[in-house]
Amino acid sequence: MQLTKHFDLFELTITHTGLANEPPYWMVERLRIVALGLERIRAVAGGPVQVHSGYRSGRVNRVVGGVPFSAHRLGWAADVSFPGRTLGAAVERLRAASPRELGAFDQLIVEETRRVLHCSFDPRFRSQWLIQSGGPGTTVRPWPRLTV
Ligand SMILES: [Zn+2]
């Protein structure tokens, strides 16, 4: 099912665990909100966005070591990379964008060890830029400076 121009439900429920990972039907609209957010990320970053993990069932979340109340579990988040560009280059463009260009988001977390950007569109919309240097489950810190 196509959610937006560039993102479909298959991508946003992808898992490499081999486990079933079908969201409840009511969560599909949340995933559409995530896809709309990813469209803005894509437009600002200036090229394709690859989704590594979006929605996660409880079992999938446990197997991949996600935190128990992960935004992935709730259908509000996707971890993405930017094919053909380094994470740093894409993040630099996103950081330089105006709030209007980037639109509403809850958290953007640069996951340095996995080299992905965790993008959450939880409707708290806290606009937090964060960085996680130590891998899944480690401390997440506020972004330390204005440029990459
Ligand atoms: Zn994530």
Residues whose N, C-alpha, C, O or C-beta is under 5 A from the ligand:
A	BS01	ZN	A78 D79 H118
